Amino acid sequence: MFSAISNTLRLTRAGFVLFRHGARVIPGDVALPEPVKVFKRIWPQASSKDNKHQIAGRGNETRLASALTSLGPSYVKLGQFLATRDDIVGRELARDLSRLQDRLPPFSNAEAERTVAEALGAEVSELYEEFGPAVAAASIAQVHRAKTRDGAGHARDVAVKILRPRVETRFGKDLESYYFAARTIERLSPASRRLRPVAVVDTLAKSVAIEMDLRMEAAAISEMAENIAGDEGFRVPKVDWSRSAKRVLTLEWVDGIPLSDHTALKAAGHDLERLGDTLIQSFLRHAMRDGFFHADMHPGNLFVDVEGDIVAVDFGIMGRLTKIERRFLAEILYGFITRDYRRVSEVHFEAGYVPRKHSIDQFAQALRAIGEPLMDRTAEEISMAQLLGQLLQYTDVFDMQTQPQLILLQKTMVVVEGVGRMLNPKLNIWQTSEPVVRGWIENEMGAEARLAGAAEGAASVGHFIGEIPRLLAEGERAAGAFADMAEDGLRLDSYSIDRLADAQAKRNRMSRIAIWLAALSLAVIAYSLLS
């Protein structure tokens, strides 16, 4: 009960802040649970596009950014996360949230140096020859420019990323209230269960946990460095493991031109069209070949060094795709290129994304409705990201469960395509990506790949045969246990049954009380502000 009340109060405070900023936060076309309908009637601005704040010239994206920033780091991160989930918040709100900048005031140098000393077990003066003020500050961490000297006496510029003080505690409390809200939504709105709100919060919690352990970011950089060792035109900074820990990360300082500064890139003699092609092809290799991609590739995280290579930074958000998902991506892209809509439909069923109760041919018909309009457009006008986005929009019609990893891929693809087209407005996304897609299909689904798969299958069969004696023994023991249960019976005494019933009734009662308490609290606050 206490936990429900504290979560309700935290969410009520967040609602009050959003109300005060006049931010629209409820999609206009979703079915709402009854308590939320009460809240929406009291606070019409929550879903209205027209209110006094907009008349004053402040768009909803500005009001949302102001509200979420004032609520603190965890709400900024929640807003950025929901910007990738237009299946949940709707296209307009996702667009507004996508403009949310993760910038907060820096904490002091003294606090930063204290964190470094505690994390690395030595004073900053012993670890770094120079240690400057923060050059960038975000919701979870900030970055300082520093200088080190290696064993040979050579000076090196480095970037030192440091977690915000007590950020773990703050995120923990807010995530608890997000879980409470998600469970409440699933109980009150059966239609919402297809979107899996609790699983959405799970994804956010895992992402944040990884971001708050800078060793994981260092490991991500190291893994990608291994994956792309033989690639040209794209690299990542080197990790200084001796000066890195859970709350501190030291990396090579990237001294390059921002990919968004086209004037400077041209002045330095770089070929913008080549950079656009390199960016698109590199991203597709990472996603399809490696199943591991940088999921925050906005222009602020991309630089071009003196060699003309694109260098990515900030590896806090990474995406992973399983073999099935990578094959799904390659086959649907290739299927649309060749207009083989039935094959694209079959891939959806093989991956388990569309339930078997639906017709392959009917789904192929829906895919044709997506693909054929593209045939009347020039290659420069066709977007792979939009194509994937339209596919994911069919989730409701064909009972497809939300696939967060594919949504993250699609949203990252939107950003990458956007950056690529800024570098080259005439970018032909299909022509640029075709060698990578075709190469992956040939490598993974050609004759050699089938032989390798057969060898793996034979090894698996051999392993299974070797396990048969152990499996039979375990089966015999299990059969004996079931026989004993059948003979003696499985009993629950009346006291145990009563305890279970009381616990379930109490849980349901407390949940209902908390839900209506939240709605009434928000209604009272809104009424007091409007009166």
GIQUI-V472480 format. One record per pair of residues at least 12 apart in sequence whose C-alpha atoms are under 10 Angstrom apart, sorted by the first residue. I is the first residue (numbers start at 1). GAP is how many residues later the second one is. If there is no record, write none. Layout:
BEGIN
i: {I,I}
gap: {GAP,GAP}
END
This chain:
BEGIN
i: {1,1,1,1,1,1,1,2,2,3,3,3,3,4,4,4,4,4,4,4,4,4,4,4,5,5,5,5,5,5,6,6,6,6,7,7,7,7,7,7,7,7,7,7,7,8,8,8,8,8,8,8,8,8,8,8,9,9,9,9,9,9,10,10,10,10,10,10,11,11,11,11,11,11,11,11,12,12,12,12,12,12,12,12,13,13,13,13,14,14,14,14,14,14,15,15,15,15,15,15,15,15,15,16,16,16,16,16,16,16,17,17,17,17,17,18,18,18,18,18,18,18,18,18,18,19,19,19,19,19,19,19,19,19,19,20,20,20,20,21,21,21,21,21,21,21,21,21,21,22,22,22,22,22,22,22,22,22,22,22,22,22,22,22,23,23,23,23,23,23,23,23,23,23,23,23,23,23,23,23,23,23,23,24,24,24,24,24,24,24,24,24,24,24,24,24,24,24,24,25,25,25,25,25,25,25,25,25,25,26,26,26,26,26,26,26,26,26,27,27,27,27,27,27,27,27,27,27,27,28,28,28,28,28,28,28,28,29,29,29,30,30,30,30,30,31,31,31,31,32,32,32,32,32,33,33,33,33,33,33,33,33,33,34,34,34,34,35,35,35,35,35,35,35,35,36,36,36,36,36,36,36,36,37,38,38,38,38,39,39,39,39,39,39,39,39,40,40,40,41,42,42,42,42,42,42,42,43,43,43,43,43,43,44,59,60,60,60,60,61,61,61,61,61,61,61,61,61,62,62,62,62,63,64,64,64,64,64,64,64,65,65,65,65,65,65,65,65,66,68,68,69,69,69,69,69,69,70,72,72,72,72,72,72,73,73,73,73,73,73,73,73,73,73,73,73,74,74,74,74,74,74,74,74,74,74,74,75,75,75,75,76,76,76,76,76,76,76,76,76,77,77,77,77,77,77,77,77,77,77,78,78,78,78,78,78,78,78,79,79,79,79,79,79,79,79,79,80,80,80,80,80,80,80,81,81,81,81,81,81,81,81,81,82,82,82,82,82,82,83,83,83,83,83,83,83,84,84,84,84,84,84,84,84,84,85,85,85,85,85,85,85,86,86,86,86,87,87,87,87,87,87,87,87,88,88,88,88,88,88,98,101,101,102,102,102,102,103,103,103,103,103,103,103,104,104,104,104,104,104,104,105,105,105,105,105,105,106,106,106,106,106,106,106,106,106,106,106,107,107,107,107,107,107,107,107,108,108,109,109,109,109,109,110,111,111,111,112,112,112,112,112,112,112,112,112,112,112,112,112,113,113,113,114,115,115,115,115,115,115,116,116,116,116,116,116,116,116,116,116,117,118,118,119,119,119,119,119,119,119,119,120,120,120,120,120,120,120,121,122,126,127,127,127,127,127,127,128,128,128,128,128,128,128,128,129,129,129,129,129,129,129,130,130,130,130,130,130,130,131,131,131,131,131,131,131,131,132,132,132,132,132,132,133,133,134,134,134,134,134,135,136,137,137,137,137,138,138,139,139,139,140,140,140,140,140,140,140,140,140,140,140,140,140,141,141,141,141,141,141,141,141,141,141,141,142,142,142,142,142,143,143,143,143,143,143,143,143,144,144,144,144,144,144,145,145,145,145,145,145,145,145,146,146,146,146,146,146,146,147,147,147,147,148,156,156,157,157,157,157,157,158,158,158,158,158,158,158,158,158,158,158,159,159,159,159,159,159,159,159,159,160,160,160,160,160,160,160,160,160,161,161,161,161,161,161,161,161,162,162,162,162,162,162,162,162,162,163,163,163,163,163,163,163,163,164,164,165,167,168,168,168,168,171,171,171,171,172,172,172,175,175,175,175,175,176,176,178,178,178,178,178,178,178,179,179,179,179,179,179,179,180,180,180,180,180,181,181,181,181,182,182,182,182,182,182,183,183,183,183,183,183,184,184,184,184,184,184,185,185,185,186,187,187,188,188,191,193,194,194,194,194,194,194,195,195,195,195,195,195,195,196,196,196,199,199,200,200,203,203,207,207,207,207,208,208,209,210,210,210,211,211,211,211,211,211,212,212,212,212,213,213,213,213,213,213,214,214,214,214,214,214,214,214,214,215,215,215,215,215,215,215,216,216,216,216,216,217,217,217,217,217,217,217,217,218,218,218,218,218,218,218,218,218,218,218,218,218,218,218,219,219,219,220,220,220,220,220,220,220,221,221,221,221,221,221,221,221,221,221,221,221,221,222,222,222,222,223,223,224,224,224,224,224,224,224,225,225,227,227,227,227,227,227,228,228,228,228,231,231,232,232,232,232,233,233,233,233,233,233,233,233,233,233,233,233,233,234,234,234,234,234,234,234,234,234,234,234,234,234,234,235,235,235,235,235,235,235,235,236,236,236,236,236,236,236,236,236,236,236,237,237,237,237,237,237,237,237,238,238,238,238,238,239,239,239,240,251,253,254,254,254,254,254,254,254,255,255,255,255,255,256,256,256,256,256,256,256,256,256,256,257,257,257,257,257,257,257,257,258,258,258,258,258,258,258,258,258,259,259,259,259,259,259,259,259,259,259,259,259,259,259,259,259,259,259,260,260,260,260,260,260,260,260,260,260,261,261,261,261,262,262,265,265,265,265,268,268,269,269,270,270,270,270,270,270,271,271,271,272,272,272,272,273,273,273,273,273,273,273,273,274,274,274,274,275,275,275,275,275,275,275,275,276,276,276,276,276,276,276,276,276,276,276,276,276,276,277,277,277,277,277,277,277,277,277,277,277,278,278,278,278,279,279,279,279,279,279,279,279,279,280,280,280,280,280,280,280,280,280,280,280,281,281,281,281,281,281,281,282,282,282,283,283,283,283,283,283,283,284,284,284,284,284,284,284,284,285,285,285,285,285,286,286,286,287,287,287,287,287,287,287,287,287,288,288,288,288,288,288,288,288,288,288,288,288,288,288,289,289,289,289,289,289,289,289,289,289,289,289,290,290,290,290,290,291,291,291,291,291,291,291,292,292,292,292,292,293,293,293,293,293,293,293,293,294,294,294,294,294,294,294,294,294,294,294,295,295,295,295,295,295,295,295,295,295,295,295,295,295,295,296,296,296,296,296,296,296,296,296,296,296,296,296,296,297,297,297,297,297,297,297,297,297,297,297,297,298,298,298,298,298,298,298,299,299,299,299,299,300,300,300,301,301,301,302,302,317,318,318,319,319,319,319,319,319,320,320,320,320,321,321,321,322,323,324,324,324,324,325,325,325,325,326,326,327,327,327,327,327,327,328,328,328,328,328,328,328,329,329,329,329,329,329,329,330,330,330,330,330,330,331,331,331,331,331,331,331,331,331,332,332,332,332,332,332,332,332,333,333,333,333,333,333,333,333,334,334,334,334,334,335,335,336,336,336,336,336,336,336,336,336,337,337,337,337,337,339,339,339,339,339,340,340,340,340,341,341,341,341,341,341,341,341,341,341,341,341,342,342,342,342,342,342,342,342,343,343,343,344,344,344,344,344,345,345,345,345,345,345,345,345,345,345,346,346,346,346,346,347,348,348,348,348,349,352,352,353,353,353,353,353,353,353,354,354,354,354,354,354,355,355,355,355,357,357,358,358,359,362,363,363,363,366,366,366,366,367,367,367,370,370,370,370,371,371,374,378,379,379,379,379,379,379,380,380,380,380,380,380,380,380,381,381,381,381,381,382,382,382,382,383,383,383,383,383,383,383,384,384,384,384,384,384,384,385,385,385,385,385,385,385,385,385,385,385,386,386,386,386,386,387,388,388,388,388,388,388,388,389,389,389,389,389,389,389,392,392,392,417}
gap: {505,506,508,509,510,512,513,508,512,173,174,177,511,172,173,176,177,506,507,509,510,511,513,514,505,508,509,510,512,513,167,170,171,508,166,167,168,169,170,171,172,173,174,507,511,169,172,173,506,507,508,509,510,511,513,514,168,505,508,509,512,513,163,164,166,167,168,508,163,166,167,169,170,507,510,511,505,506,507,508,509,510,511,513,58,508,509,512,53,54,56,57,61,508,24,28,31,52,503,506,507,510,511,51,505,506,507,509,510,513,49,50,51,53,54,27,28,45,46,47,48,49,50,52,53,24,25,26,27,44,48,503,506,507,510,43,47,506,509,32,39,41,42,43,44,45,46,47,49,21,22,23,24,26,29,30,31,32,36,37,38,41,42,45,22,23,24,25,26,28,30,31,35,36,37,38,39,40,41,42,43,44,45,19,20,21,22,23,24,25,26,27,35,36,37,39,40,69,72,20,21,22,23,35,39,64,68,71,72,14,18,19,20,21,22,63,64,67,19,20,21,59,61,62,63,64,65,66,67,18,19,20,21,61,62,64,65,18,60,61,58,59,60,161,162,158,159,160,161,153,156,157,159,160,151,152,153,154,155,156,157,158,159,154,155,482,485,153,480,481,482,483,484,485,488,149,152,479,480,482,483,486,487,482,481,482,484,485,479,480,481,482,483,484,485,487,479,482,483,482,480,481,482,483,484,485,488,479,480,482,483,484,487,482,37,32,33,36,37,31,32,33,34,35,36,37,38,39,34,35,37,38,33,12,15,29,32,33,35,36,14,31,32,33,34,35,36,37,34,29,32,31,32,33,34,35,70,34,32,67,95,98,99,102,29,30,31,65,66,67,68,91,94,97,98,101,65,66,93,94,96,97,98,99,100,101,134,64,96,99,100,21,24,25,26,27,28,62,63,64,23,24,25,61,62,63,94,127,130,131,19,96,97,100,123,126,127,130,14,15,17,18,19,20,21,22,23,14,17,18,19,20,21,22,13,16,17,119,120,122,123,126,327,12,13,15,16,118,122,12,13,14,15,16,17,328,13,14,320,323,324,325,326,327,328,110,115,317,319,322,323,326,303,307,321,325,108,302,305,306,308,309,315,320,104,107,108,109,112,314,313,37,38,35,36,37,38,33,34,35,36,37,38,39,32,33,34,35,36,37,38,29,31,32,33,34,37,27,28,29,30,31,32,33,35,36,37,58,26,27,30,34,35,56,57,58,25,26,22,23,24,25,35,23,51,53,54,12,21,22,30,31,32,48,49,50,51,52,53,136,12,18,49,51,47,48,49,50,132,133,44,45,46,47,127,128,129,131,132,133,131,129,130,43,124,125,126,127,128,129,130,122,123,124,125,126,127,128,122,121,22,19,20,21,22,115,116,18,19,20,21,28,29,30,115,17,18,19,20,26,27,28,15,16,17,18,19,27,28,13,14,15,16,17,27,28,29,12,13,14,15,27,28,12,13,12,25,26,27,28,24,25,24,25,26,27,25,26,24,25,28,21,22,23,24,25,26,27,28,31,68,71,72,176,20,21,22,23,24,26,70,71,73,106,107,18,19,20,21,22,16,17,18,19,20,105,106,107,14,15,16,17,18,106,12,13,14,15,16,105,106,108,12,13,14,104,105,106,107,12,13,105,106,95,96,97,94,95,96,97,98,79,80,81,82,91,92,93,94,95,96,97,78,80,81,90,91,92,93,94,95,80,83,84,88,89,90,91,92,93,53,83,86,87,88,89,90,153,50,52,82,83,84,85,86,87,88,48,49,50,51,83,84,85,86,48,83,82,45,40,41,44,45,34,37,38,41,33,36,37,26,27,29,30,33,25,29,19,20,22,23,24,26,27,18,19,20,21,22,23,26,18,21,331,334,335,16,17,20,334,14,15,16,17,18,19,13,14,15,16,18,328,13,14,327,328,330,331,12,13,330,12,324,325,324,327,205,208,201,202,205,206,207,208,200,201,205,206,207,208,209,205,206,207,203,205,202,204,201,202,109,110,111,112,108,109,107,106,107,108,35,103,104,105,106,107,34,35,36,104,32,33,34,35,36,103,30,31,32,33,34,35,36,101,102,26,29,30,31,32,33,34,29,30,33,99,100,22,29,32,97,98,99,100,101,19,20,21,22,23,26,27,28,30,31,32,33,96,97,98,20,22,96,72,73,74,95,96,97,98,14,15,16,17,18,30,73,91,92,93,94,95,97,14,15,16,17,67,69,12,62,66,68,69,70,91,12,13,58,59,62,63,64,65,54,57,58,62,51,54,46,50,77,78,41,42,44,45,46,49,71,72,74,75,76,77,78,41,44,45,47,48,49,69,70,71,74,75,76,77,78,47,69,70,74,75,76,77,78,15,16,18,66,73,74,75,76,77,78,79,14,15,16,17,74,75,76,77,12,13,14,15,16,12,13,14,12,62,60,48,49,50,51,57,58,59,48,49,50,51,56,46,47,48,49,50,51,52,53,54,55,45,46,47,48,49,51,53,54,41,42,43,44,45,46,47,52,53,13,16,17,39,40,41,42,43,44,45,46,51,52,53,160,161,163,164,38,39,40,41,42,43,44,159,162,163,38,42,43,162,160,161,38,39,40,43,38,40,37,39,34,35,36,37,38,39,37,152,153,148,150,151,152,147,148,149,150,151,152,153,154,34,146,149,150,29,33,34,35,144,145,148,149,34,140,141,142,143,144,145,146,147,148,149,151,153,156,140,143,144,146,147,150,151,152,154,155,156,31,32,142,154,18,23,30,31,137,138,140,141,144,133,136,137,139,140,141,147,149,152,153,156,148,151,152,153,154,155,156,28,151,154,12,14,129,130,133,134,150,45,46,129,132,149,152,153,156,148,151,152,154,155,33,34,35,32,33,34,35,38,39,42,43,122,32,33,34,35,37,38,39,40,41,42,148,149,152,153,32,34,37,38,41,147,148,150,151,152,154,155,30,31,32,33,36,28,29,30,31,32,34,35,26,27,28,29,30,22,24,25,26,27,28,116,119,18,19,20,21,22,23,24,25,26,115,118,19,20,21,22,23,24,25,113,114,115,116,117,118,120,121,16,17,18,19,20,21,22,23,112,115,116,117,119,120,15,16,17,18,20,21,115,116,117,118,119,122,14,114,116,117,118,120,121,13,116,117,119,120,12,13,14,12,13,14,12,117,91,90,91,85,86,87,89,90,93,85,86,88,89,84,85,88,83,121,23,26,27,28,26,78,80,81,80,114,20,24,113,114,117,118,16,18,19,20,22,23,78,15,18,19,59,77,80,108,106,107,108,109,110,111,12,13,15,16,17,106,107,109,110,12,13,14,15,16,55,56,59,51,54,55,97,100,101,104,105,96,100,103,104,107,12,36,31,32,34,35,36,38,39,48,51,34,37,38,93,97,28,29,32,33,36,24,27,28,31,19,20,22,23,24,25,26,27,28,29,30,31,18,19,20,21,22,23,25,26,17,18,21,16,19,20,23,24,14,15,16,17,18,19,20,21,22,23,13,14,15,17,18,13,12,15,16,52,14,48,49,42,45,46,47,48,49,50,40,41,44,45,46,47,43,44,45,46,41,42,40,41,39,36,31,34,35,25,28,31,32,23,24,27,17,18,20,21,16,19,13,50,47,48,49,50,51,52,41,45,46,47,48,49,50,51,44,45,46,47,48,45,46,47,48,30,31,34,35,45,46,47,26,29,30,33,45,46,49,24,25,26,27,28,29,30,31,32,33,44,24,25,27,28,31,23,18,19,21,22,23,25,26,17,18,20,21,22,24,25,14,15,18,12}
END
